[in-house]
Amino acid sequence: MQRQTALKRQKERARIEKQREKTANRHERRNDKGSSGSQAPGEDPDIAGIVPGPQPPAVD
């Protein structure tokens, strides 16, 4: 009986810790999202910095 209680307590602590990590990650992403102001207005972030024309050969 005691082993089941200890396992339940351990699972509950792991669940709470995982939720804390997820919350911290959400806050971090939210802060990073707001600080990305280095782009020109109207510039697509997916293609920013791409140079048209021939590309240099890949190094093996």
Biopython code that builds the backbone (N, CA, C, O; Angstrom):
import numpy as np
from Bio.PDB.StructureBuilder import StructureBuilder

atoms = [
    (1, "MET", "N", (0.819, -1.195, 0.000)),
    (1, "MET", "CA", (0.000, 0.000, 0.000)),
    (1, "MET", "C", (0.864, 1.260, 0.000)),
    (1, "MET", "O", (0.545, 2.225, -0.695)),
    (2, "GLN", "N", (1.920, 1.262, 0.748)),
    (2, "GLN", "CA", (2.767, 2.439, 0.827)),
    (2, "GLN", "C", (3.488, 2.698, -0.495)),
    (2, "GLN", "O", (3.723, 3.850, -0.857)),
    (3, "ARG", "N", (3.833, 1.646, -1.204)),
    (3, "ARG", "CA", (4.537, 1.812, -2.473)),
    (3, "ARG", "C", (3.658, 2.537, -3.489)),
    (3, "ARG", "O", (4.152, 3.381, -4.236)),
    (4, "GLN", "N", (2.384, 2.226, -3.529)),
    (4, "GLN", "CA", (1.470, 2.887, -4.453)),
    (4, "GLN", "C", (1.369, 4.382, -4.141)),
    (4, "GLN", "O", (1.334, 5.211, -5.050)),
    (5, "THR", "N", (1.324, 4.709, -2.881)),
    (5, "THR", "CA", (1.231, 6.104, -2.483)),
    (5, "THR", "C", (2.489, 6.857, -2.880)),
    (5, "THR", "O", (2.414, 7.986, -3.365)),
    (6, "ALA", "N", (3.645, 6.236, -2.677)),
    (6, "ALA", "CA", (4.914, 6.873, -3.045)),
    (6, "ALA", "C", (4.999, 7.060, -4.556)),
    (6, "ALA", "O", (5.466, 8.103, -5.015)),
    (7, "LEU", "N", (4.566, 6.092, -5.327)),
    (7, "LEU", "CA", (4.593, 6.215, -6.787)),
    (7, "LEU", "C", (3.657, 7.323, -7.253)),
    (7, "LEU", "O", (3.987, 8.093, -8.154)),
    (8, "LYS", "N", (2.503, 7.392, -6.636)),
    (8, "LYS", "CA", (1.535, 8.427, -7.000)),
    (8, "LYS", "C", (2.102, 9.814, -6.703)),
    (8, "LYS", "O", (1.954, 10.734, -7.507)),
    (9, "ARG", "N", (2.743, 9.958, -5.563)),
    (9, "ARG", "CA", (3.345, 11.231, -5.170)),
    (9, "ARG", "C", (4.469, 11.612, -6.144)),
    (9, "ARG", "O", (4.603, 12.774, -6.526)),
    (10, "GLN", "N", (5.269, 10.622, -6.537)),
    (10, "GLN", "CA", (6.371, 10.854, -7.463)),
    (10, "GLN", "C", (5.838, 11.293, -8.836)),
    (10, "GLN", "O", (6.385, 12.212, -9.446)),
    (11, "LYS", "N", (4.789, 10.648, -9.314)),
    (11, "LYS", "CA", (4.193, 11.011, -10.599)),
    (11, "LYS", "C", (3.617, 12.423, -10.555)),
    (11, "LYS", "O", (3.735, 13.184, -11.515)),
    (12, "GLU", "N", (2.996, 12.760, -9.435)),
    (12, "GLU", "CA", (2.414, 14.087, -9.285)),
    (12, "GLU", "C", (3.509, 15.159, -9.299)),
    (12, "GLU", "O", (3.339, 16.205, -9.927)),
    (13, "ARG", "N", (4.620, 14.912, -8.618)),
    (13, "ARG", "CA", (5.734, 15.870, -8.634)),
    (13, "ARG", "C", (6.294, 16.028, -10.035)),
    (13, "ARG", "O", (6.603, 17.145, -10.452)),
    (14, "ALA", "N", (6.431, 14.926, -10.775)),
    (14, "ALA", "CA", (6.942, 14.986, -12.146)),
    (14, "ALA", "C", (5.987, 15.782, -13.034)),
    (14, "ALA", "O", (6.426, 16.562, -13.879)),
    (15, "ARG", "N", (4.697, 15.587, -12.845)),
    (15, "ARG", "CA", (3.703, 16.311, -13.641)),
    (15, "ARG", "C", (3.778, 17.814, -13.366)),
    (15, "ARG", "O", (3.729, 18.619, -14.296)),
    (16, "ILE", "N", (3.895, 18.185, -12.109)),
    (16, "ILE", "CA", (3.982, 19.599, -11.741)),
    (16, "ILE", "C", (5.256, 20.221, -12.300)),
    (16, "ILE", "O", (5.227, 21.346, -12.799)),
    (17, "GLU", "N", (6.371, 19.500, -12.221)),
    (17, "GLU", "CA", (7.640, 20.010, -12.739)),
    (17, "GLU", "C", (7.564, 20.206, -14.255)),
    (17, "GLU", "O", (8.052, 21.208, -14.777)),
    (18, "LYS", "N", (6.968, 19.272, -14.946)),
    (18, "LYS", "CA", (6.823, 19.386, -16.400)),
    (18, "LYS", "C", (5.968, 20.601, -16.753)),
    (18, "LYS", "O", (6.274, 21.319, -17.705)),
    (19, "GLN", "N", (4.911, 20.831, -15.999)),
    (19, "GLN", "CA", (4.052, 21.983, -16.246)),
    (19, "GLN", "C", (4.813, 23.286, -15.999)),
    (19, "GLN", "O", (4.630, 24.255, -16.736)),
    (20, "ARG", "N", (5.658, 23.321, -14.975)),
    (20, "ARG", "CA", (6.471, 24.519, -14.714)),
    (20, "ARG", "C", (7.418, 24.792, -15.884)),
    (20, "ARG", "O", (7.580, 25.938, -16.302)),
    (21, "GLU", "N", (8.041, 23.732, -16.410)),
    (21, "GLU", "CA", (8.950, 23.886, -17.537)),
    (21, "GLU", "C", (8.209, 24.407, -18.768)),
    (21, "GLU", "O", (8.713, 25.279, -19.476)),
    (22, "LYS", "N", (7.023, 23.877, -19.019)),
    (22, "LYS", "CA", (6.240, 24.321, -20.169)),
    (22, "LYS", "C", (5.871, 25.799, -20.019)),
    (22, "LYS", "O", (5.942, 26.559, -20.985)),
    (23, "THR", "N", (5.486, 26.197, -18.835)),
    (23, "THR", "CA", (5.123, 27.591, -18.595)),
    (23, "THR", "C", (6.330, 28.498, -18.801)),
    (23, "THR", "O", (6.207, 29.565, -19.402)),
    (24, "ALA", "N", (7.481, 28.088, -18.312)),
    (24, "ALA", "CA", (8.700, 28.879, -18.489)),
    (24, "ALA", "C", (9.056, 28.989, -19.967)),
    (24, "ALA", "O", (9.463, 30.055, -20.428)),
    (25, "ASN", "N", (8.908, 27.902, -20.710)),
    (25, "ASN", "CA", (9.199, 27.933, -22.143)),
    (25, "ASN", "C", (8.242, 28.862, -22.876)),
    (25, "ASN", "O", (8.652, 29.584, -23.784)),
    (26, "ARG", "N", (6.975, 28.850, -22.490)),
    (26, "ARG", "CA", (6.001, 29.743, -23.120)),
    (26, "ARG", "C", (6.376, 31.203, -22.901)),
    (26, "ARG", "O", (6.324, 32.007, -23.831)),
    (27, "HIS", "N", (6.758, 31.547, -21.660)),
    (27, "HIS", "CA", (7.147, 32.923, -21.362)),
    (27, "HIS", "C", (8.396, 33.307, -22.147)),
    (27, "HIS", "O", (8.494, 34.423, -22.658)),
    (28, "GLU", "N", (9.337, 32.395, -22.243)),
    (28, "GLU", "CA", (10.573, 32.671, -22.973)),
    (28, "GLU", "C", (10.281, 32.917, -24.458)),
    (28, "GLU", "O", (10.809, 33.862, -25.044)),
    (29, "ARG", "N", (9.444, 32.073, -25.063)),
    (29, "ARG", "CA", (9.089, 32.251, -26.473)),
    (29, "ARG", "C", (8.350, 33.568, -26.677)),
    (29, "ARG", "O", (8.581, 34.266, -27.664)),
    (30, "ARG", "N", (7.467, 33.905, -25.752)),
    (30, "ARG", "CA", (6.701, 35.147, -25.862)),
    (30, "ARG", "C", (7.645, 36.343, -25.824)),
    (30, "ARG", "O", (7.471, 37.294, -26.586)),
    (31, "ASN", "N", (8.650, 36.303, -24.936)),
    (31, "ASN", "CA", (9.607, 37.403, -24.838)),
    (31, "ASN", "C", (10.486, 37.473, -26.084)),
    (31, "ASN", "O", (10.782, 38.571, -26.557)),
    (32, "ASP", "N", (10.907, 36.344, -26.622)),
    (32, "ASP", "CA", (11.739, 36.317, -27.822)),
    (32, "ASP", "C", (10.961, 36.820, -29.026)),
    (32, "ASP", "O", (11.515, 37.503, -29.888)),
    (33, "LYS", "N", (9.705, 36.492, -29.087)),
    (33, "LYS", "CA", (8.865, 36.881, -30.213)),
    (33, "LYS", "C", (8.743, 38.408, -30.282)),
    (33, "LYS", "O", (8.759, 38.980, -31.373)),
    (34, "GLY", "N", (8.626, 39.044, -29.172)),
    (34, "GLY", "CA", (8.468, 40.489, -29.137)),
    (34, "GLY", "C", (9.755, 41.245, -29.410)),
    (34, "GLY", "O", (9.695, 42.412, -29.798)),
    (35, "SER", "N", (10.906, 40.638, -29.227)),
    (35, "SER", "CA", (12.179, 41.337, -29.383)),
    (35, "SER", "C", (12.779, 41.186, -30.773)),
    (35, "SER", "O", (13.898, 41.644, -31.002)),
    (36, "SER", "N", (12.073, 40.561, -31.706)),
    (36, "SER", "CA", (12.622, 40.372, -33.048)),
    (36, "SER", "C", (12.229, 41.543, -33.942)),
    (36, "SER", "O", (11.495, 41.364, -34.914)),
    (37, "GLY", "N", (12.711, 42.731, -33.620)),
    (37, "GLY", "CA", (12.367, 43.922, -34.373)),
    (37, "GLY", "C", (13.448, 44.339, -35.346)),
    (37, "GLY", "O", (13.457, 45.498, -35.759)),
    (38, "SER", "N", (14.362, 43.462, -35.736)),
    (38, "SER", "CA", (15.464, 43.814, -36.617)),
    (38, "SER", "C", (15.082, 43.727, -38.092)),
    (38, "SER", "O", (15.939, 43.938, -38.950)),
    (39, "GLN", "N", (13.845, 43.427, -38.409)),
    (39, "GLN", "CA", (13.417, 43.288, -39.789)),
    (39, "GLN", "C", (12.802, 44.581, -40.281)),
    (39, "GLN", "O", (12.210, 45.350, -39.523)),
    (40, "ALA", "N", (12.963, 44.796, -41.590)),
    (40, "ALA", "CA", (12.333, 45.957, -42.202)),
    (40, "ALA", "C", (10.838, 45.677, -42.335)),
    (40, "ALA", "O", (10.445, 44.530, -42.546)),
    (41, "PRO", "N", (10.016, 46.686, -42.217)),
    (41, "PRO", "CA", (8.575, 46.449, -42.378)),
    (41, "PRO", "C", (8.276, 45.966, -43.798)),
    (41, "PRO", "O", (8.790, 46.519, -44.771)),
    (42, "GLY", "N", (7.465, 44.962, -43.904)),
    (42, "GLY", "CA", (7.106, 44.406, -45.203)),
    (42, "GLY", "C", (8.065, 43.341, -45.699)),
    (42, "GLY", "O", (7.836, 42.769, -46.765)),
    (43, "GLU", "N", (9.137, 43.053, -44.961)),
    (43, "GLU", "CA", (10.092, 42.025, -45.361)),
    (43, "GLU", "C", (9.644, 40.680, -44.815)),
    (43, "GLU", "O", (9.306, 40.560, -43.638)),
    (44, "ASP", "N", (9.644, 39.676, -45.671)),
    (44, "ASP", "CA", (9.228, 38.332, -45.263)),
    (44, "ASP", "C", (10.355, 37.688, -44.456)),
    (44, "ASP", "O", (11.464, 37.549, -44.972)),
    (45, "PRO", "N", (10.104, 37.291, -43.208)),
    (45, "PRO", "CA", (11.174, 36.717, -42.382)),
    (45, "PRO", "C", (11.667, 35.369, -42.891)),
    (45, "PRO", "O", (12.780, 34.960, -42.559)),
    (46, "ASP", "N", (10.869, 34.672, -43.688)),
    (46, "ASP", "CA", (11.297, 33.374, -44.206)),
    (46, "ASP", "C", (12.379, 33.504, -45.263)),
    (46, "ASP", "O", (13.211, 32.609, -45.414)),
    (47, "ILE", "N", (12.375, 34.603, -45.989)),
    (47, "ILE", "CA", (13.354, 34.750, -47.065)),
    (47, "ILE", "C", (14.333, 35.887, -46.803)),
    (47, "ILE", "O", (15.083, 36.262, -47.705)),
    (48, "ALA", "N", (14.348, 36.440, -45.615)),
    (48, "ALA", "CA", (15.263, 37.520, -45.279)),
    (48, "ALA", "C", (16.701, 37.011, -45.320)),
    (48, "ALA", "O", (17.016, 35.969, -44.746)),
    (49, "GLY", "N", (17.550, 37.741, -45.989)),
    (49, "GLY", "CA", (18.964, 37.392, -46.033)),
    (49, "GLY", "C", (19.343, 36.442, -47.151)),
    (49, "GLY", "O", (20.513, 36.077, -47.264)),
    (50, "ILE", "N", (18.400, 36.029, -47.981)),
    (50, "ILE", "CA", (18.709, 35.132, -49.089)),
    (50, "ILE", "C", (19.198, 35.977, -50.258)),
    (50, "ILE", "O", (18.577, 36.977, -50.618)),
    (51, "VAL", "N", (20.322, 35.561, -50.850)),
    (51, "VAL", "CA", (20.910, 36.276, -51.972)),
    (51, "VAL", "C", (20.525, 35.548, -53.252)),
    (51, "VAL", "O", (20.782, 34.350, -53.367)),
    (52, "PRO", "N", (19.912, 36.238, -54.226)),
    (52, "PRO", "CA", (19.561, 35.578, -55.472)),
    (52, "PRO", "C", (20.806, 35.299, -56.311)),
    (52, "PRO", "O", (21.824, 35.975, -56.163)),
    (53, "GLY", "N", (20.721, 34.317, -57.178)),
    (53, "GLY", "CA", (21.823, 33.986, -58.072)),
    (53, "GLY", "C", (22.499, 32.695, -57.652)),
    (53, "GLY", "O", (22.024, 31.986, -56.765)),
    (54, "PRO", "N", (23.626, 32.398, -58.311)),
    (54, "PRO", "CA", (24.326, 31.150, -58.004)),
    (54, "PRO", "C", (24.816, 31.131, -56.560)),
    (54, "PRO", "O", (25.255, 32.147, -56.022)),
    (55, "GLN", "N", (24.733, 29.980, -55.960)),
    (55, "GLN", "CA", (25.158, 29.808, -54.580)),
    (55, "GLN", "C", (26.549, 29.179, -54.550)),
    (55, "GLN", "O", (26.915, 28.446, -55.468)),
    (56, "PRO", "N", (27.325, 29.458, -53.505)),
    (56, "PRO", "CA", (28.658, 28.854, -53.408)),
    (56, "PRO", "C", (28.532, 27.345, -53.237)),
    (56, "PRO", "O", (27.551, 26.870, -52.665)),
    (57, "PRO", "N", (29.513, 26.585, -53.727)),
    (57, "PRO", "CA", (29.448, 25.131, -53.594)),
    (57, "PRO", "C", (29.487, 24.684, -52.139)),
    (57, "PRO", "O", (30.140, 25.301, -51.299)),
    (58, "ALA", "N", (28.784, 23.613, -51.866)),
    (58, "ALA", "CA", (28.759, 23.074, -50.504)),
    (58, "ALA", "C", (30.102, 22.410, -50.201)),
    (58, "ALA", "O", (30.672, 21.720, -51.046)),
    (59, "VAL", "N", (30.593, 22.631, -48.987)),
    (59, "VAL", "CA", (31.862, 22.050, -48.565)),
    (59, "VAL", "C", (31.592, 20.687, -47.956)),
    (59, "VAL", "O", (30.737, 20.552, -47.081)),
    (60, "ASP", "N", (32.322, 19.671, -48.417)),
    (60, "ASP", "CA", (32.116, 18.308, -47.898)),
    (60, "ASP", "C", (32.803, 18.072, -46.605)),
    (60, "ASP", "O", (32.719, 16.976, -46.052)),
]
sb = StructureBuilder()
sb.init_structure("model")
sb.init_model(0)
sb.init_chain("A")
sb.init_seg("    ")
for serial, (resi, resn, name, xyz) in enumerate(atoms, 1):
    if name == "N":
        sb.init_residue(resn, " ", resi, " ")
    sb.init_atom(name, np.array(xyz, "f"), 0.0, 1.0, " ", f" {name:<3s}", serial, name[0])
structure = sb.get_structure()
